[in-house]
């Protein structure tokens, strides 16, 4: 026995005294100022470190201080008991927990009849049998704890086990897809997009990956741009979405247009104090645009009726706010330096 095994063997062990749902102590209490924040472990008596906790019984114990029974009855697999085994003794599993899909630890619980293995975390914190989120769906989702292939109605991707099912609507969802945000901003589009379980018939192309979207499944769409849609998984990627749910947040007001139309050939641009008039062809080939600082050449342009300020026509129509693939917040079109110099 090495020193680590010797120290582990000295830890006082305690049985879980109830069958109530258990929660993570840190997730529930860290920084909350709760009066029970420093309850001692019922095994070793130490108040430090994360632990499992029963709100009803006030039972608290470190994970390593719990006596792990040889046989358990798991609420999500009530057909047969699961036995505690060493992972190395079973070579026909896929090596992952049946529920959380994490790699199995050295010790796990296994049903040899159904070939189901679960890790110790999913023994302590089993997935919920039902989920009801009225903001997400009007009906309750029920866990179908089995290895069956299904196509998720929310994201359109194939899963191989444990769908959550709405019997009334004939829906099957990944657990993670039940919690998809309803309204978000992404850095690929200027407007908010909203989640829907049905995009509706049409030839939809994802605004992120540019691949086709199966309209019979869910996704995200834009209320202002009827032809814009995004795959659920593409919209919620870490490099696309900043992680903020916007359903209850007031929408940012649209900023005014970059210019006001005076007449068919004349505008007043926000970057300049004088009116700009559509220039004559080739009259400013050697001059530079005050926005992009590239030569005007033969491109259409506006020029100031009182001074030498010039803008390419395309630069004059640049929106005052724009999202960019490299940044999750809107970027403001600004004027650098003195009026009439360059944009930035």
Backbone as numpy.savetxt, mean C-alpha at the origin, in Angstrom:
# Nx Ny Nz CAx CAy CAz Cx Cy Cz
25.51 -29.41 25.91 24.66 -28.21 25.91 25.55 -26.96 25.91
25.35 -26.08 24.89 26.16 -24.87 24.86 25.57 -23.83 25.81
26.27 -22.67 25.91 25.86 -21.65 26.88 24.47 -21.12 26.56
24.17 -20.92 25.25 22.86 -20.40 24.88 21.75 -21.37 25.31
21.93 -22.66 25.00 20.92 -23.66 25.38 20.77 -23.74 26.89
21.90 -23.56 27.61 21.84 -23.59 29.07 21.02 -22.42 29.59
21.26 -21.21 29.02 20.51 -20.04 29.48 19.03 -20.19 29.16
18.71 -20.70 27.96 17.31 -20.90 27.59 16.63 -21.88 28.53
17.36 -22.93 28.92 16.77 -23.95 29.78 16.44 -23.40 31.16
17.08 -22.30 31.55 16.85 -21.72 32.88 15.65 -20.77 32.91
15.10 -20.42 31.73 13.97 -19.50 31.68 12.73 -20.18 32.26
12.07 -19.55 33.22 10.82 -20.12 33.74 9.76 -20.17 32.64
9.09 -21.29 32.52 8.09 -21.47 31.47 6.69 -21.39 32.05
5.74 -20.92 31.23 4.37 -20.77 31.69 3.42 -21.18 30.57
2.32 -21.82 30.94 1.31 -22.20 29.96 0.38 -21.02 29.69
-0.12 -20.95 28.47 -1.16 -19.97 28.16 -2.43 -20.43 28.87
-3.01 -19.61 29.75 -4.09 -20.08 30.61 -5.48 -20.03 29.99
-5.59 -19.55 28.75 -6.93 -19.34 28.20 -6.90 -19.59 26.70
-8.07 -19.48 26.09 -8.18 -19.62 24.63 -8.65 -18.32 23.99
-8.48 -17.20 24.73 -8.89 -15.91 24.19 -7.91 -15.43 23.12
-8.33 -14.50 22.27 -7.39 -13.92 21.30 -6.24 -13.21 22.02
-5.04 -13.38 21.51 -3.85 -12.76 22.08 -3.34 -11.69 21.14
-2.72 -10.66 21.72 -2.22 -9.55 20.91 -0.76 -9.30 21.25
-0.09 -8.58 20.37 1.30 -8.19 20.62 1.33 -7.02 21.59
2.13 -7.14 22.65 2.21 -6.10 23.67 2.74 -4.80 23.08
3.77 -4.88 22.28 4.36 -3.67 21.71 3.38 -2.94 20.80
2.69 -3.67 19.94 1.77 -3.03 19.03 0.63 -2.34 19.76
0.27 -2.87 20.92 -0.87 -2.33 21.65 -0.49 -1.21 22.61
0.73 -1.26 23.17 1.02 -0.37 24.29 2.19 0.60 24.10
3.08 0.36 23.19 4.26 1.21 23.10 3.86 2.66 22.86
4.30 3.54 23.76 4.05 4.97 23.65 2.65 5.40 23.99
1.84 4.49 24.51 0.44 4.84 24.78 0.23 5.42 26.16
1.18 5.22 27.06 1.01 5.69 28.43 0.01 4.87 29.21
-0.30 3.67 28.74 -1.26 2.82 29.41 -0.74 2.42 30.79
-1.59 2.41 31.84 -1.13 2.06 33.19 -0.59 0.64 33.30
-0.95 -0.25 32.36 -0.45 -1.62 32.41 0.78 -1.82 31.53
1.40 -0.71 31.12 2.50 -0.82 30.16 3.66 -1.62 30.70
3.84 -1.66 32.01 5.00 -2.33 32.58 4.61 -3.58 33.36
3.55 -4.27 32.95 3.20 -5.54 33.58 4.34 -6.53 33.40
4.68 -7.27 34.44 5.76 -8.26 34.32 5.32 -9.49 33.54
6.28 -10.16 32.95 6.03 -11.43 32.28 5.61 -12.46 33.32
4.55 -13.23 33.03 4.08 -14.25 33.97 5.03 -15.44 34.06
6.03 -15.46 33.18 7.02 -16.53 33.25 8.25 -16.11 34.02
9.00 -15.14 33.48 10.28 -14.74 34.08 10.17 -13.53 34.99
9.05 -12.80 34.94 8.86 -11.64 35.80 9.45 -10.36 35.26
10.14 -10.41 34.13 10.77 -9.22 33.56 9.72 -8.35 32.88
9.89 -7.02 32.98 8.95 -6.10 32.34 9.43 -5.64 30.97
10.66 -5.95 30.60 11.23 -5.49 29.33 10.87 -6.45 28.19
10.95 -5.93 26.97 10.78 -6.77 25.80 9.34 -6.97 25.38
9.18 -7.40 24.14 7.84 -7.65 23.62 7.27 -8.93 24.24
5.96 -9.04 24.22 5.30 -10.19 24.82 3.93 -10.36 24.18
3.32 -11.51 24.44 1.94 -11.70 24.04 1.06 -11.34 25.23
-0.16 -10.92 24.95 -1.00 -10.38 26.02 -2.46 -10.76 25.78
-3.14 -11.15 26.84 -4.59 -11.40 26.80 -5.28 -10.25 27.52
-6.09 -9.50 26.79 -6.77 -8.35 27.38 -7.77 -8.77 28.45
-8.33 -9.97 28.32 -9.37 -10.42 29.26 -8.75 -10.93 30.55
-7.74 -11.78 30.42 -7.12 -12.40 31.61 -5.95 -11.60 32.16
-5.50 -10.56 31.41 -4.31 -9.80 31.79 -3.07 -10.68 31.83
-3.09 -11.75 31.06 -1.93 -12.63 30.97 -0.91 -12.01 30.03
0.36 -12.00 30.47 1.43 -11.43 29.65 2.65 -12.33 29.77
3.25 -12.69 28.64 4.44 -13.54 28.68 5.27 -13.33 27.42
6.58 -13.37 27.61 7.47 -13.36 26.46 7.25 -14.61 25.64
7.50 -14.50 24.36 7.31 -15.65 23.47 8.13 -16.84 23.94
9.40 -16.56 24.34 10.29 -17.65 24.72 9.97 -18.22 26.10
9.08 -17.54 26.85 8.72 -18.02 28.18 7.47 -18.90 28.17
6.90 -19.12 27.01 5.66 -19.90 26.91 5.98 -21.37 26.72
5.27 -22.20 27.43 5.36 -23.65 27.20 4.61 -23.97 25.91
5.31 -24.55 24.97 4.70 -24.90 23.69 4.14 -26.32 23.79
2.83 -26.49 23.76 2.25 -27.84 23.89 2.63 -28.72 22.71
2.63 -30.01 22.94 2.99 -30.95 21.88 1.90 -31.07 20.82
0.66 -30.84 21.22 -0.48 -30.92 20.30 -1.38 -29.71 20.52
-1.83 -29.09 19.44 -2.73 -27.94 19.56 -3.95 -28.15 18.66
-5.03 -27.50 19.02 -6.21 -27.40 18.16 -6.26 -25.96 17.65
-6.07 -25.80 16.37 -5.99 -24.46 15.80 -7.36 -24.02 15.28
-7.80 -22.80 15.58 -9.15 -22.36 15.17 -9.34 -22.33 13.66
-8.25 -22.18 12.91 -8.37 -22.12 11.45 -8.20 -23.47 10.78
-7.94 -24.49 11.59 -7.84 -25.86 11.05 -8.43 -26.81 12.09
-9.75 -26.78 12.16 -10.44 -27.52 13.23 -10.65 -29.00 12.91
-10.32 -29.43 11.69 -10.54 -30.84 11.33 -9.67 -31.78 12.15
-8.39 -31.43 12.29 -7.45 -32.32 12.96 -6.53 -31.50 13.87
-6.03 -32.12 14.92 -5.03 -31.45 15.75 -3.70 -31.34 14.99
-2.88 -30.39 15.41 -1.56 -30.21 14.83 -0.52 -30.59 15.87
0.51 -31.30 15.44 1.55 -31.76 16.35 2.81 -30.90 16.21
3.46 -30.68 17.34 4.73 -29.95 17.32 5.82 -30.87 16.79
6.52 -30.39 15.76 7.58 -31.20 15.14 8.77 -30.31 14.82
9.89 -30.93 14.56 11.06 -30.24 14.05 10.96 -30.19 12.53
11.22 -29.03 11.96 11.08 -28.86 10.52 11.94 -29.84 9.74
13.09 -30.19 10.29 14.01 -31.07 9.57 13.49 -32.50 9.44
12.47 -32.84 10.23 11.93 -34.21 10.18 10.86 -34.38 9.11
10.45 -33.27 8.47 9.41 -33.35 7.44 9.96 -32.72 6.17
10.05 -33.51 5.13 10.68 -33.02 3.90 9.69 -32.84 2.74
8.38 -32.90 3.01 7.41 -32.81 1.93 6.58 -31.52 1.98
6.94 -30.57 2.84 6.24 -29.29 2.86 6.95 -28.31 1.93
6.31 -27.17 1.68 6.95 -26.15 0.83 7.86 -25.24 1.63
7.99 -25.50 2.94 8.91 -24.73 3.77 8.36 -23.43 4.30
7.07 -23.14 4.02 6.46 -21.89 4.46 5.23 -22.15 5.32
4.96 -21.20 6.21 3.75 -21.29 7.03 2.52 -21.24 6.14
1.55 -22.07 6.43 0.34 -22.16 5.62 -0.42 -20.84 5.59
-0.34 -20.06 6.66 -1.13 -18.84 6.75 -0.35 -17.57 6.39
0.77 -17.32 7.04 1.49 -16.07 6.80 2.52 -16.17 5.68
2.81 -17.40 5.22 3.75 -17.67 4.14 5.20 -17.35 4.50
5.48 -17.09 5.77 6.86 -16.87 6.21 7.59 -18.21 6.26
8.93 -18.20 6.06 9.68 -19.45 6.19 9.50 -20.06 7.57
9.32 -21.36 7.62 9.09 -22.05 8.89 10.34 -22.05 9.75
10.13 -21.92 11.06 11.24 -21.99 12.01 11.62 -23.45 12.24
12.59 -23.64 13.09 13.05 -24.99 13.40 11.93 -25.82 14.02
11.12 -25.17 14.87 9.98 -25.84 15.50 8.70 -25.31 14.87
7.79 -26.21 14.55 6.53 -25.80 13.93 5.44 -26.77 14.34
4.20 -26.44 13.96 3.06 -27.34 14.17 2.59 -27.84 12.80
2.28 -29.15 12.76 2.03 -29.78 11.45 0.86 -30.75 11.52
0.03 -30.73 10.46 -1.02 -31.73 10.27 -0.58 -32.62 9.11
-0.26 -33.86 9.40 0.24 -34.78 8.38 -0.87 -35.23 7.43
-2.12 -35.20 7.88 -3.24 -35.62 7.03 -3.47 -34.62 5.90
-3.43 -33.33 6.25 -3.70 -32.26 5.28 -2.43 -31.61 4.74
-1.27 -32.02 5.27 0.01 -31.42 4.89 -0.04 -29.90 5.08
-0.41 -29.51 6.28 -0.45 -28.09 6.64 0.52 -27.86 7.78
1.37 -26.85 7.62 2.32 -26.48 8.66 2.12 -25.02 9.02
2.21 -24.70 10.31 2.10 -23.31 10.74 3.26 -23.00 11.68
3.70 -21.75 11.65 4.78 -21.36 12.54 4.23 -20.98 13.91
5.13 -20.73 14.84 4.70 -20.45 16.21 3.93 -19.14 16.29
4.27 -18.19 15.43 3.57 -16.91 15.45 2.10 -17.08 15.09
1.80 -17.92 14.09 0.41 -18.13 13.69 -0.33 -19.06 14.65
0.41 -19.76 15.50 -0.24 -20.46 16.62 -0.70 -19.44 17.66
0.16 -18.50 17.97 -0.18 -17.48 18.97 -1.18 -16.47 18.41
-0.95 -16.01 17.19 -1.82 -15.00 16.57 -2.47 -15.57 15.31
-3.49 -16.40 15.45 -4.12 -16.98 14.26 -4.81 -15.91 13.43
-4.89 -16.11 12.13 -5.60 -15.14 11.29 -7.08 -15.11 11.67
-7.75 -13.98 11.50 -9.17 -13.90 11.86 -10.02 -14.80 10.98
-11.01 -15.44 11.58 -11.92 -16.30 10.81 -12.87 -15.47 9.96
-13.22 -14.28 10.43 -14.08 -13.38 9.66 -13.51 -11.97 9.73
-13.77 -11.20 8.70 -13.36 -9.79 8.64 -14.54 -8.99 8.13
-14.90 -7.95 8.88 -15.97 -7.06 8.43 -15.45 -5.64 8.42
-15.35 -5.07 7.24 -14.93 -3.69 7.08 -15.92 -3.00 6.16
-16.90 -2.32 6.74 -17.97 -1.74 5.92 -17.47 -0.73 4.89
-16.33 -0.09 5.15 -15.79 0.83 4.15 -15.29 0.08 2.92
-14.88 -1.15 3.13 -14.34 -1.96 2.04 -15.43 -2.74 1.31
-16.38 -3.28 2.09 -17.42 -4.13 1.50 -18.60 -4.22 2.45
-19.78 -4.37 1.90 -20.99 -4.36 2.73 -21.18 -5.63 3.54
-20.53 -6.71 3.15 -20.74 -8.00 3.80 -19.47 -8.48 4.50
-19.65 -9.50 5.32 -18.52 -10.08 6.06 -17.76 -11.06 5.17
-16.43 -10.99 5.24 -15.57 -11.95 4.56 -15.23 -13.08 5.53
-15.28 -14.31 5.05 -15.00 -15.49 5.87 -13.78 -16.23 5.31
-12.87 -16.60 6.21 -11.67 -17.31 5.80 -12.00 -18.72 5.31
-11.51 -19.06 4.12 -11.59 -20.43 3.61 -10.18 -21.01 3.73
-9.91 -21.64 4.86 -8.54 -22.08 5.19 -8.21 -23.39 4.50
-7.87 -23.30 3.24 -7.52 -24.51 2.50 -6.59 -24.14 1.34
-5.92 -25.15 0.82 -5.03 -24.95 -0.32 -5.83 -25.11 -1.60
-6.42 -24.02 -2.05 -7.18 -24.01 -3.29 -6.77 -22.80 -4.11
-6.59 -23.00 -5.38 -6.27 -21.89 -6.27 -7.50 -21.01 -6.48
-7.30 -19.71 -6.51 -8.40 -18.77 -6.73 -7.84 -17.50 -7.37
-8.71 -16.73 -7.99 -8.33 -15.43 -8.54 -8.96 -14.35 -7.68
-8.13 -13.48 -7.16 -8.60 -12.42 -6.25 -9.43 -11.40 -7.02
-10.64 -11.13 -6.54 -11.50 -10.16 -7.20 -11.02 -8.73 -7.06
-10.15 -8.47 -6.10 -9.66 -7.10 -5.89 -8.48 -6.77 -6.79
-7.54 -7.71 -6.91 -6.31 -7.40 -7.67 -6.19 -8.18 -8.96
-7.00 -9.24 -9.15 -6.94 -10.02 -10.38 -5.81 -11.02 -10.44
-5.04 -11.16 -9.34 -3.93 -12.11 -9.33 -4.37 -13.44 -8.73
-3.69 -14.49 -9.12 -4.03 -15.84 -8.65 -3.37 -16.10 -7.30
-4.16 -16.62 -6.36 -3.65 -17.08 -5.08 -3.74 -18.59 -5.00
-2.97 -19.19 -4.10 -2.98 -20.65 -4.03 -3.56 -21.19 -2.73
-4.04 -20.28 -1.84 -4.58 -20.77 -0.57 -5.26 -19.64 0.21
-6.10 -20.04 1.15 -6.66 -19.18 2.19 -7.34 -17.90 1.69
-8.25 -17.99 0.72 -8.96 -16.77 0.35 -9.97 -16.38 1.43
-10.29 -15.10 1.47 -11.42 -14.63 2.26 -12.59 -14.46 1.30
-13.74 -15.06 1.68 -14.85 -15.22 0.75 -16.06 -14.43 1.22
-16.72 -13.75 0.27 -18.04 -13.19 0.52 -19.04 -14.06 -0.24
-19.82 -14.82 0.50 -20.75 -15.76 -0.13 -21.86 -15.04 -0.88
-22.32 -13.90 -0.35 -23.41 -13.16 -1.00 -23.01 -12.66 -2.38
-21.75 -12.22 -2.51 -21.30 -11.62 -3.76 -20.44 -12.54 -4.61
-20.16 -13.75 -4.09 -19.27 -14.68 -4.78 -17.91 -14.04 -5.03
-17.39 -13.37 -4.00 -16.07 -12.74 -4.05 -15.05 -13.61 -3.34
-13.83 -13.62 -3.86 -12.69 -14.22 -3.17 -11.55 -13.21 -3.19
-10.98 -12.94 -2.02 -9.93 -11.94 -1.92 -8.74 -12.46 -1.12
-7.54 -11.97 -1.48 -6.41 -12.11 -0.58 -6.71 -11.32 0.69
-6.18 -11.76 1.81 -6.38 -11.02 3.05 -5.86 -9.60 2.93
-4.68 -9.43 2.33 -4.10 -8.10 2.19 -4.95 -7.19 1.31
-5.68 -7.77 0.37 -6.47 -6.95 -0.55 -7.74 -6.41 0.10
-8.17 -7.01 1.20 -9.32 -6.46 1.92 -8.97 -5.09 2.48
-7.71 -4.91 2.83 -7.26 -3.66 3.46 -6.70 -2.65 2.47
-6.85 -2.88 1.17 -6.34 -1.91 0.21 -6.99 -0.55 0.45
-6.21 0.55 0.35 -6.78 1.88 0.58 -7.82 2.22 -0.47
-8.77 3.04 -0.09 -9.88 3.35 -0.99 -9.57 4.52 -1.92
-8.89 5.54 -1.40 -8.58 6.73 -2.20 -7.11 7.09 -1.98
-6.35 7.23 -3.06 -4.92 7.51 -2.94 -4.45 8.46 -4.04
-3.27 9.02 -3.83 -2.53 9.71 -4.88 -1.35 8.84 -5.29
-1.06 8.80 -6.57 0.14 8.10 -7.03 0.97 9.08 -7.86
2.26 8.77 -7.98 3.13 9.70 -8.70 3.11 9.51 -10.21
2.15 8.76 -10.71 2.00 8.58 -12.16 0.80 9.34 -12.71
0.04 10.01 -11.85 -1.19 10.66 -12.30 -1.44 11.90 -11.44
-2.04 12.93 -12.06 -2.22 14.21 -11.37 -3.44 14.25 -10.46
-4.37 13.32 -10.61 -5.59 13.33 -9.80 -5.61 12.13 -8.86
-6.48 12.21 -7.87 -6.69 11.07 -6.99 -7.32 9.91 -7.77
-7.00 8.70 -7.31 -7.64 7.52 -7.89 -8.34 6.74 -6.78
-9.42 6.06 -7.12 -10.26 5.38 -6.14 -10.36 3.89 -6.47
-10.40 3.09 -5.42 -10.49 1.65 -5.60 -11.90 1.23 -5.97
-11.99 0.24 -6.83 -13.28 -0.32 -7.20 -13.13 -1.82 -7.40
-14.19 -2.58 -7.10 -14.17 -4.03 -7.34 -14.52 -4.37 -8.78
-15.09 -3.41 -9.51 -15.46 -3.64 -10.91 -15.08 -2.40 -11.72
-14.11 -2.54 -12.61 -13.75 -1.42 -13.47 -14.81 -1.17 -14.53
-15.52 -2.19 -14.90 -16.51 -2.06 -15.96 -15.93 -2.42 -17.31
-16.79 -2.78 -18.22 -16.34 -3.28 -19.52 -15.56 -2.21 -20.27
-14.46 -2.62 -20.86 -13.64 -1.69 -21.62 -12.26 -2.25 -21.86
-11.51 -1.55 -22.70 -10.14 -1.95 -23.02 -9.20 -1.14 -22.12
-8.97 -1.64 -20.91 -8.22 -0.89 -19.90 -6.73 -1.21 -19.97
-5.92 -0.16 -19.87 -4.47 -0.32 -19.79 -3.97 0.32 -18.50
-3.14 -0.40 -17.76 -2.64 0.10 -16.48 -1.76 1.33 -16.70
-2.02 2.39 -15.94 -1.25 3.62 -16.04 0.13 3.53 -15.45
0.48 2.41 -14.84 1.81 2.23 -14.25 2.63 1.25 -15.08
2.16 0.01 -15.22 2.95 -1.01 -15.92 2.64 -1.07 -17.41
1.58 -0.39 -17.85 1.16 -0.32 -19.25 0.64 -1.65 -19.80
0.37 -2.60 -18.92 -0.19 -3.88 -19.35 -1.71 -3.83 -19.26
-2.36 -4.77 -19.90 -3.82 -4.80 -19.93 -4.38 -5.14 -18.55
-5.53 -4.54 -18.24 -6.25 -4.84 -17.00 -7.52 -5.62 -17.35
-7.72 -6.73 -16.68 -8.95 -7.50 -16.87 -10.09 -6.75 -16.19
-11.01 -6.24 -16.98 -12.06 -5.37 -16.45 -13.03 -6.10 -15.53
-13.03 -7.44 -15.53 -13.95 -8.17 -14.66 -13.47 -8.19 -13.21
-12.23 -7.73 -12.97 -11.71 -7.67 -11.61 -11.53 -6.22 -11.18
-11.05 -6.03 -9.96 -10.94 -4.70 -9.41 -9.68 -3.97 -9.84
-9.61 -2.71 -9.44 -8.46 -1.87 -9.73 -8.71 -0.48 -9.18
-7.94 0.48 -9.65 -8.12 1.89 -9.27 -8.44 2.69 -10.53
-9.36 3.63 -10.40 -9.75 4.47 -11.53 -9.83 5.92 -11.10
-9.81 6.81 -12.09 -9.86 8.26 -11.84 -11.22 8.80 -12.24
-11.87 9.52 -11.34 -13.19 10.06 -11.62 -13.12 11.18 -12.66
-11.98 11.87 -12.73 -11.85 12.99 -13.67 -11.39 12.53 -15.05
-10.71 11.40 -15.10 -10.19 10.88 -16.37 -10.81 9.51 -16.60
-11.94 9.43 -17.30 -12.71 8.18 -17.40 -11.93 7.01 -17.99
-10.87 7.27 -18.73 -10.14 6.17 -19.38 -8.90 5.74 -18.59
-8.69 6.34 -17.42 -7.46 6.04 -16.66 -7.74 5.00 -15.58
-6.91 3.96 -15.53 -7.04 2.91 -14.51 -5.67 2.32 -14.20
-5.56 1.70 -13.03 -4.30 1.11 -12.59 -4.59 -0.21 -11.88
-3.73 -1.21 -12.11 -3.83 -2.45 -11.33 -3.75 -2.14 -9.84
-4.46 -2.89 -9.02 -4.43 -2.68 -7.57 -3.02 -2.80 -7.01
-2.29 -3.82 -7.43 -0.94 -4.03 -6.91 0.04 -2.99 -7.46
-0.16 -2.53 -8.68 0.71 -1.48 -9.24 0.49 -0.16 -8.51
-0.77 0.16 -8.22 -1.09 1.44 -7.58 -0.52 1.54 -6.17
-0.39 0.41 -5.49 0.05 0.43 -4.09 1.49 0.01 -3.92
2.26 -0.01 -5.00 3.70 -0.27 -4.89 4.38 0.85 -4.13
5.45 0.52 -3.42 6.15 1.51 -2.61 6.75 2.64 -3.41
7.10 2.42 -4.67 7.69 3.47 -5.49 6.64 4.26 -6.26
5.36 3.93 -6.05 4.27 4.61 -6.76 3.37 5.38 -5.80
3.09 4.79 -4.66 2.18 5.36 -3.65 2.96 5.65 -2.38
2.71 6.79 -1.79 3.44 7.20 -0.59 2.90 6.57 0.69
1.81 5.83 0.60 1.30 5.12 1.77 0.22 5.84 2.54
-0.34 6.92 1.99 -1.34 7.71 2.72 -2.74 7.46 2.15
-3.67 7.12 3.04 -5.08 6.95 2.67 -5.74 8.33 2.69
-6.45 8.69 1.63 -6.99 10.05 1.48 -8.51 10.11 1.49
-9.16 9.02 1.85 -10.62 9.00 1.74 -11.28 10.10 2.57
-10.81 10.34 3.76 -11.43 11.34 4.63 -10.70 12.68 4.60
-9.76 12.84 3.68 -9.00 14.08 3.58 -9.57 14.95 2.47
-9.68 16.28 2.71 -10.18 17.17 1.65 -9.22 17.17 0.47
-9.77 17.18 -0.71 -8.92 17.15 -1.90 -8.28 18.50 -2.14
-7.04 18.46 -2.57 -6.30 19.68 -2.85 -6.97 20.44 -3.99
-7.15 21.74 -3.80 -7.80 22.54 -4.83 -6.91 22.63 -6.06
-7.56 22.56 -7.21 -6.82 22.70 -8.46 -6.33 24.13 -8.59
-5.04 24.28 -8.90 -4.48 25.61 -9.07 -4.93 26.17 -10.41
-4.98 27.47 -10.51 -5.47 28.11 -11.73 -4.58 27.77 -12.92
-5.12 27.97 -14.10 -4.36 27.72 -15.33 -3.12 28.60 -15.38
-2.10 28.18 -16.13 -0.87 28.97 -16.19 -1.03 30.30 -16.92
-2.11 30.48 -17.65 -2.30 31.75 -18.36 -3.78 32.04 -18.55
-4.07 33.31 -18.82 -5.42 33.73 -19.17 -5.44 34.13 -20.64
-6.48 33.75 -21.32 -6.61 34.06 -22.74 -7.16 35.47 -22.91
-6.41 36.30 -23.63 -6.86 37.67 -23.92 -7.67 37.67 -25.21
-7.10 37.09 -26.24 -7.81 36.88 -27.49 -7.20 35.67 -28.19
-7.51 35.48 -29.43 -7.09 34.28 -30.15 -5.58 34.11 -30.18
-4.83 35.21 -30.17 -3.37 35.14 -30.29 -2.64 35.76 -29.12
-3.36 36.14 -28.07 -2.70 36.85 -26.97 -3.10 36.25 -25.62
-2.12 36.11 -24.73 -2.35 35.56 -23.39 -1.64 36.40 -22.34
-2.04 36.22 -21.08 -1.32 36.79 -19.94 -0.84 35.61 -19.10
0.48 35.39 -19.10 1.06 34.23 -18.43 1.41 34.58 -16.99
1.27 33.61 -16.06 1.52 33.87 -14.64 2.97 34.27 -14.37
3.89 33.94 -15.27 5.31 34.20 -15.03 5.76 35.59 -15.47
4.85 36.36 -16.10 5.28 37.64 -16.67 4.18 38.68 -16.49
4.61 39.93 -16.30 3.63 40.98 -15.99 2.95 41.56 -17.22
3.51 41.32 -18.41 2.93 41.87 -19.64 2.24 40.77 -20.45
1.38 41.20 -21.33 0.73 40.25 -22.23 1.75 39.65 -23.20
1.50 38.39 -23.59 2.34 37.71 -24.56 1.52 37.44 -25.82
2.15 37.71 -26.97 1.45 37.54 -28.23 2.13 36.46 -29.05
1.30 35.67 -29.75 1.84 34.61 -30.59 2.77 35.22 -31.62
4.04 34.73 -31.64 5.07 35.35 -32.46 4.97 34.99 -33.93
5.66 35.81 -34.75 5.74 35.54 -36.18 6.74 34.43 -36.45
6.47 33.61 -37.44 7.36 32.50 -37.78 8.77 32.98 -38.07
9.74 32.27 -37.47 11.17 32.50 -37.72 11.65 33.88 -37.27
10.83 34.61 -36.54 11.24 35.96 -36.13 12.18 35.93 -34.95
12.28 34.80 -34.26 13.13 34.75 -33.06 13.99 33.49 -33.05
14.46 33.05 -34.21 15.22 31.80 -34.31 16.45 31.80 -33.41
17.08 32.93 -33.24 18.33 33.00 -32.47 18.10 33.34 -31.00
16.85 33.54 -30.61 16.54 33.86 -29.21 16.27 32.58 -28.42
16.30 32.71 -27.08 16.06 31.56 -26.22 14.75 31.71 -25.44
14.11 30.59 -25.22 12.89 30.55 -24.40 13.27 30.81 -22.95
12.53 31.67 -22.26 12.83 32.00 -20.86 12.39 30.90 -19.89
11.73 29.86 -20.39 11.35 28.74 -19.52 12.36 27.61 -19.62
12.55 27.06 -20.81 13.44 25.91 -20.97 14.85 26.31 -21.35
15.04 27.59 -21.72 16.33 28.19 -22.13 16.92 27.52 -23.37
16.12 26.80 -24.13 16.55 26.29 -25.43 16.19 27.31 -26.51
16.89 27.29 -27.63 16.58 28.23 -28.71 15.14 28.07 -29.20
14.56 29.18 -29.61 13.20 29.16 -30.13 13.13 28.36 -31.42
14.15 28.54 -32.29 14.19 27.89 -33.60 12.89 28.16 -34.36
12.32 27.13 -34.95 11.11 27.34 -35.74 9.85 26.92 -35.00
9.97 26.69 -33.68 8.81 26.26 -32.90 7.87 27.43 -32.66
6.57 27.17 -32.54 5.63 28.24 -32.18 6.01 28.85 -30.83
5.83 30.16 -30.69 6.26 30.82 -29.45 5.39 32.05 -29.18
5.44 32.48 -27.92 4.83 33.74 -27.51 5.93 34.73 -27.19
5.68 36.00 -27.52 6.65 37.05 -27.17 5.92 38.20 -26.51
6.64 38.87 -25.61 6.05 39.99 -24.88 5.86 41.17 -25.82
4.73 41.84 -25.65 4.44 42.99 -26.51 5.21 44.22 -26.08
5.86 44.17 -24.88 6.58 45.34 -24.38 8.07 45.11 -24.17
8.50 43.84 -24.02 9.92 43.57 -23.77 10.36 42.32 -24.53
11.51 41.79 -24.22 12.09 40.69 -24.99 11.81 39.31 -24.37
10.80 39.22 -23.56 10.45 37.94 -22.93 9.79 37.03 -23.96
10.30 35.79 -24.06 9.76 34.82 -25.01 9.51 33.48 -24.34
8.49 32.79 -24.80 8.19 31.44 -24.33 7.80 30.57 -25.52
8.36 29.36 -25.57 7.80 28.38 -26.50 6.31 28.22 -26.18
5.51 27.99 -27.17 4.08 27.78 -26.93 3.85 26.59 -26.02
4.64 25.53 -26.22 4.48 24.34 -25.38 4.90 24.62 -23.94
5.89 25.49 -23.73 6.32 25.85 -22.37 5.29 26.73 -21.68
4.58 27.54 -22.45 3.56 28.41 -21.88 2.38 27.61 -21.34
2.19 26.41 -21.85 1.04 25.60 -21.42 1.40 24.60 -20.33
2.64 24.63 -19.83 3.02 23.71 -18.75 2.13 23.93 -17.53
1.59 22.86 -16.93 0.74 23.03 -15.74 1.54 23.58 -14.57
0.88 24.29 -13.67 1.58 24.91 -12.53 1.89 23.90 -11.44
1.22 22.77 -11.45 1.54 21.67 -10.54 1.58 20.37 -11.34
2.54 19.51 -11.01 2.70 18.27 -11.77 3.31 17.20 -10.89
2.83 15.97 -11.03 3.44 14.84 -10.35 4.53 14.25 -11.23
5.52 13.62 -10.57 6.64 13.04 -11.28 6.93 11.66 -10.75
7.39 10.78 -11.62 7.66 9.40 -11.25 8.71 9.30 -10.16
9.57 10.31 -10.02 10.66 10.26 -9.05 10.27 10.83 -7.69
9.04 11.37 -7.57 8.65 12.01 -6.30 7.16 11.83 -6.09
6.76 11.57 -4.85 5.36 11.25 -4.57 4.47 12.47 -4.36
5.05 13.65 -4.20 4.25 14.85 -4.00 4.23 15.69 -5.27
3.22 16.53 -5.39 3.14 17.41 -6.56 4.28 18.43 -6.53
4.82 18.70 -7.69 5.89 19.68 -7.85 5.29 20.97 -8.39
5.72 22.11 -7.83 5.24 23.42 -8.27 6.15 23.97 -9.37
5.55 24.51 -10.40 6.30 25.23 -11.43 6.59 26.62 -10.89
7.86 26.94 -10.73 8.25 28.20 -10.11 9.15 29.00 -11.04
9.22 30.30 -10.75 10.10 31.20 -11.48 11.34 31.43 -10.64
12.50 31.18 -11.21 13.75 31.38 -10.48 14.28 32.78 -10.72
14.79 33.37 -9.66 15.40 34.69 -9.79 14.37 35.78 -10.02
14.72 36.76 -10.78 13.85 37.90 -11.03 12.80 37.55 -12.07
11.68 38.27 -12.04 10.66 38.03 -13.05 11.24 38.15 -14.46
10.89 37.19 -15.30 11.36 37.25 -16.67 12.64 36.49 -16.91
13.12 35.72 -15.92 14.35 34.95 -16.13 14.01 33.53 -16.57
14.09 32.53 -15.69 13.83 31.16 -16.12 12.91 30.45 -15.15
12.26 29.38 -15.63 11.44 28.53 -14.77 12.33 27.54 -14.05
11.76 26.94 -12.94 12.51 25.91 -12.25 11.56 24.98 -11.53
